[in-house]
Structures are given as C-alpha cells and as structure tokens.
Amino acid sequence: MPLIAFTGNRFLADETLRDTLRARGLDARSLPRVAGEDVTADALGPHLSPGLFGDGGVIVDLEGVKPDKALLELLAGAAVTVAVLDESPPATRLKVYEGRGEVVPSPAPAKTGDVAGWVTTRAKKAKLPLDRDASLYLAEVFGADLAGIAGELNKLALLDGPFTRETVQRVVGREPPGDSFAMLGAATTGRPGEAVTQLRRLLASGEDPFKLMGAVVWQYSLVARCVALQQEGGRVTEQMAAQRLGVKPYPAKKALEVARRLNEAKIRTHLGRILDADLAMKRGLDAGVALERLIVQLSV
C-alpha cells in the first residue's frame, strides 16, 4: 500500500492530506493519528496491517520527531496507506519518500502579494465576495499565518457580503503591522500623518526604537547613494541600483523610489536631522518621541 509524504507549509499540508485521502476513499478524521513520543515501531505496529474491512490507514505526524531508517522502512513496507506529515524533511528522508512512495508538496506563499493572491483564490472557492483590498489587508495583518487567515474567512462566511477592506478590518479588529519603507515613503512625500501612523504601528508591535533608528539610518544611506547615482546622469533602474548598492532588489527599489523625490540639498538636510535624532536618543531623550519628531521633520 502507498506511503504518501505531505511536505511544505504545515497548514496547507494538513489540508492537502485530508483532501488526498478523501479522494482515495479514506476519511482522515477516522484514521489513527500518531505523533510525538508515540512515533515508535511498537506504537505504530498495530496500525500497519489491514482491518477486517480491507485497507486501513494511519497518519504519522513527524513534527519534532527524527525517525531512524528502520522506522521509515517499517512505514514504507506497511500493508495500509501511511500518510506522513513532514514539513521540512532532510534530503535523505525525502529520498526514501520518493523511492518508496510519493511526495505531495504544499509550498506556502511568502511575499505579501502572493499571500493576498492565495486569500483571493481561497475566498473564490468558498464563494466569499471578498474584494482585492480586503485580501491584501488579511495578508498584511497575518503574513504567513495561513491558518489564521483561514479562520477569519470562516468567520466571514457566517456574515453577509460584500466584504471590503473596511468591513473585514472591523471583523478582524487588527491593525496591519508597520512598514519602515512605507513610513519613509510617506514622510518623503509630505504625508506626516501616514508616516507617524506607520511608526506607531511598528512601536506597538514591539519593535525596538533603537533598531528602528538603525533601520532608518541604513535605509537613508541607501537613499543617499541612490541620489548620488542619479546625479551621475542617465536613468537608474532598480536592477542597476541593487547591483551598485550591493543589496537585494526590494530595498534597492524602495530606496530608489524615495531618492527620486529628493536632490542633494534635501538629502543632506535629512541626514543631518537623522544624526540629531540619533544623538538625542543616545543621550537619553525618549526614543519614541525622538523618532516621531524625526519622521515629522522628514515630511516637511
């Protein structure tokens, strides 16, 4: 009988496991589930033989477990369907799964936009009238916590739509986490209210003010270098900026967006204000107050 390993994101893998077993005539809820210290040959033995009504099955959860070769061979040779939940198996274990059974991966979306796309697709399958901004809000609030998002969609299914960002935000009751790049972007386009809101969200989420200042210093150093690149003449692309700055494309893109709104005189003024705020924090001034004052100054 088959050995099926479900890998990748735990929430998605568990869902895929249930769907796969259902398609093969097995109900995951009625199968024994073995996990933790019970994942031993003695504990699994009674579940690896067919019952009176033919093929049975067992679900083996390997979270926190390091099965040895003998145990894997036991599972692979079982006379029933063995569904293994193994989020990130090492290469040696993966090779066993591929050689003795099959692997069903469940990769998870990581970037906010990809998570929002996953939310939209899931909402459509559930026939939930969720608009694009509402999907993005859930992605911003929950990040990679797909189980948390699924729980919120289940709540929305009990309500009448359509569901806009504002409607969903009232149901969920959480603010999106702050974004330091969004904070600086708002500041450099003269939107102090939005910039301060981003800062307060970052602080409320537990971000260390001194680390935030370090992020501001780092990001503005990239911005200053982008301003210098622009003064060299010619169009500066995101790829060029990333290569010249020696950073990944995303921070280069964000720094370039800010730099396009500035010139040498303006960036020098901003750097001076950042230096003053940094010194004030190190001399004992309330860090949150110093950061908020700086963000307002960067907005004018």
C-alpha positions in Angstrom: 0.0 0.0 0.0 1.2 3.6 -0.6 3.4 5.7 1.6 2.4 9.4 1.0 4.5 12.2 2.4 3.0 15.6 2.7 5.6 18.3 2.9 5.8 22.1 3.0 3.6 24.6 4.9 2.0 22.7 7.8 -1.4 24.1 7.5 -1.6 23.5 3.7 0.0 20.1 4.0 -2.6 19.0 6.6 -5.4 20.2 4.3 -3.9 18.5 1.3 -3.6 15.3 3.3 -7.3 15.3 4.2 -8.3 16.1 0.6 -5.9 13.4 -0.9 -7.1 10.7 1.5 -10.8 11.6 0.8 -10.2 11.2 -2.9 -8.8 7.7 -2.2 -11.8 6.7 -0.1 -10.3 7.3 3.3 -11.6 9.7 6.0 -8.7 11.3 7.8 -10.8 12.0 10.8 -11.5 8.3 11.4 -7.8 7.2 11.0 -5.5 6.9 13.9 -3.0 9.8 14.2 0.3 9.1 15.8 2.6 12.0 16.8 5.4 13.0 19.2 6.8 10.3 21.5 4.3 7.8 20.2 6.1 7.6 16.8 7.8 4.3 17.5 7.7 0.9 15.9 5.8 -0.6 18.9 3.1 2.1 18.9 2.7 2.1 15.1 2.8 -1.7 14.6 -0.9 -2.4 15.3 -1.9 0.3 12.8 0.1 -1.0 9.9 -2.0 -4.1 9.0 -5.4 -4.1 7.2 -8.5 -4.4 9.3 -11.5 -6.7 8.8 -12.8 -4.4 6.0 -9.7 -4.2 3.9 -7.3 -1.3 3.6 -7.0 0.9 6.6 -4.6 3.7 7.2 -2.6 5.7 9.7 -1.5 9.3 9.8 2.1 9.9 11.2 3.0 13.4 12.3 6.8 13.8 12.3 6.8 17.3 13.8 9.7 17.3 16.4 10.5 13.7 15.5 13.6 12.2 13.9 12.7 8.8 12.7 15.6 6.4 12.0 16.0 4.3 8.9 14.4 1.2 10.4 11.2 3.1 11.2 11.0 4.6 7.8 11.4 1.2 6.2 8.6 -0.1 8.5 6.3 2.7 7.3 7.2 2.2 3.7 6.5 -1.6 3.9 3.1 -1.2 5.6 0.1 -3.1 4.2 -2.1 0.0 4.7 -2.0 3.6 3.5 0.5 5.6 5.5 0.2 9.4 5.3 3.2 11.2 6.7 3.2 14.8 7.7 6.8 16.0 7.4 7.1 19.8 6.9 10.8 20.1 6.0 12.3 16.6 5.6 16.1 16.4 5.1 17.3 15.1 1.7 17.9 11.6 3.0 14.3 11.3 4.2 12.9 12.9 1.1 14.8 10.3 -1.0 13.1 7.5 0.9 9.7 9.0 0.4 10.4 9.4 -3.4 11.8 5.9 -3.7 9.3 4.0 -1.7 6.2 6.1 -2.1 5.2 9.6 -3.2 5.7 13.2 -2.1 2.9 15.8 -2.2 4.5 19.2 -1.5 2.5 22.2 -0.3 4.7 25.3 -0.8 3.4 28.4 1.0 3.2 31.9 -0.4 5.7 34.2 1.3 5.5 37.7 -0.1 2.5 39.8 0.9 1.3 40.0 -2.7 1.5 36.2 -3.0 -0.4 35.7 0.2 -3.1 38.1 -1.0 -3.4 36.1 -4.1 -3.8 32.9 -2.1 -6.5 34.6 0.0 -8.4 35.7 -3.1 -8.3 32.2 -4.6 -9.5 30.6 -1.3 -12.3 33.2 -1.0 -13.5 32.5 -4.5 -13.6 28.7 -3.8 -15.7 29.5 -0.7 -17.8 31.9 -2.8 -17.0 34.7 -0.5 -17.4 38.2 -2.1 -14.0 39.5 -0.9 -12.5 42.4 -2.8 -8.8 42.8 -3.6 -8.0 45.3 -0.9 -9.6 43.1 1.7 -7.4 40.2 0.6 -4.4 42.5 0.8 -5.4 43.6 4.3 -5.6 40.0 5.6 -2.2 39.3 4.0 -0.7 42.4 5.7 -2.2 41.5 9.1 -1.5 37.8 9.2 1.6 37.5 7.0 2.5 33.8 6.5 -0.1 32.7 9.2 -2.4 30.9 6.7 -4.3 29.1 9.4 -5.1 32.5 11.0 -6.4 33.8 7.6 -8.5 30.7 7.0 -10.1 31.2 10.4 -11.1 34.7 9.6 -12.5 33.6 6.2 -14.6 31.0 8.1 -16.0 33.8 10.3 -16.8 36.0 7.2 -18.7 33.0 5.7 -21.2 33.5 8.5 -21.9 37.1 7.5 -23.4 38.8 4.6 -21.1 40.4 2.0 -19.7 42.0 0.0 -16.5 42.3 2.1 -14.4 45.4 1.6 -11.2 46.2 3.4 -13.1 48.3 5.9 -15.7 45.6 6.6 -13.1 42.9 7.1 -11.0 45.2 9.3 -14.0 45.7 11.6 -14.5 42.0 11.8 -10.8 41.1 12.4 -10.1 44.1 14.6 -6.4 44.2 14.0 -4.1 46.9 12.5 -1.6 45.9 9.9 2.0 45.9 11.2 4.0 49.0 10.4 6.4 49.1 7.4 9.6 51.1 7.7 9.8 51.6 4.0 6.2 52.7 3.8 6.9 55.1 6.7 9.8 56.7 4.9 7.9 56.8 1.7 5.1 58.6 3.3 7.5 61.0 5.0 9.3 62.0 1.8 6.0 62.7 0.0 4.8 65.1 2.7 2.4 62.7 4.4 3.4 63.0 8.1 0.1 61.6 9.4 0.6 58.3 7.5 4.3 58.2 8.3 3.6 58.6 12.0 0.9 56.0 11.9 3.4 53.5 10.4 5.9 54.4 13.1 3.3 53.9 15.9 2.3 50.6 14.5 5.9 49.4 14.4 6.4 50.5 18.0 3.1 49.0 19.1 4.1 45.6 17.6 7.2 45.6 19.8 9.8 46.9 17.5 12.8 48.3 19.4 13.1 52.1 18.9 16.9 51.9 18.6 16.6 49.1 16.0 14.1 51.3 14.1 16.5 54.1 14.2 19.2 51.8 12.8 16.8 50.8 10.0 16.2 54.5 9.2 19.9 55.1 9.1 20.5 52.1 6.8 17.6 52.9 4.5 18.6 56.6 4.2 22.2 55.6 3.5 20.8 53.6 0.5 18.6 56.6 -0.4 21.6 59.0 -0.3 23.6 56.6 -2.5 20.7 56.4 -5.0 20.6 60.2 -5.1 24.3 60.2 -5.9 23.7 57.6 -8.7 21.0 59.8 -10.2 23.4 62.7 -10.3 25.9 60.7 -12.3 23.5 61.0 -15.2 21.3 58.6 -17.1 18.4 56.6 -16.0 18.9 54.5 -12.8 17.0 51.2 -12.9 16.1 49.1 -9.9 18.5 46.3 -11.1 21.3 48.8 -11.5 20.7 50.3 -8.1 20.7 46.8 -6.5 23.9 45.9 -8.2 25.7 49.2 -7.3 24.5 49.2 -3.7 25.1 45.6 -3.2 21.6 44.9 -1.8 18.6 42.8 -2.8 16.2 44.2 -5.3 13.4 45.1 -2.9 15.3 47.5 -0.6 17.0 49.0 -3.7 13.6 49.5 -5.3 12.2 51.2 -2.2 15.3 53.4 -1.7 15.2 54.5 -5.4 11.5 55.4 -5.0 12.4 57.8 -2.2 15.6 59.1 -3.9 13.6 60.1 -7.0 11.8 62.7 -4.9 15.0 64.2 -3.4 18.1 66.1 -4.5 21.5 66.6 -2.9 20.5 69.5 -0.7 17.4 67.8 0.6 19.2 64.5 1.3 21.9 66.4 3.2 19.2 68.1 5.3 17.5 64.8 6.1 20.8 63.1 7.0 21.6 66.0 9.4 18.2 65.5 11.1 18.7 61.8 11.3 22.1 62.4 13.0 20.5 64.8 15.5 17.7 62.4 16.4 20.2 59.5 16.8 22.3 61.6 19.2 19.3 62.7 21.1 18.2 59.1 21.7 21.7 58.0 22.8 21.7 60.9 25.2 18.6 59.7 27.0 15.7 61.5 25.2 12.6 59.4 25.0 13.3 57.2 22.0 9.7 57.1 20.7 9.4 60.9 20.9 12.7 61.4 19.1 11.7 59.1 16.3 8.2 60.7 15.9 9.8 64.2 15.8 12.3 62.9 13.2 9.6 61.4 11.0 7.6 64.7 11.0 10.8 66.6 10.1 11.5 64.3 7.2 7.9 65.0 6.0 8.4 68.8 5.5 
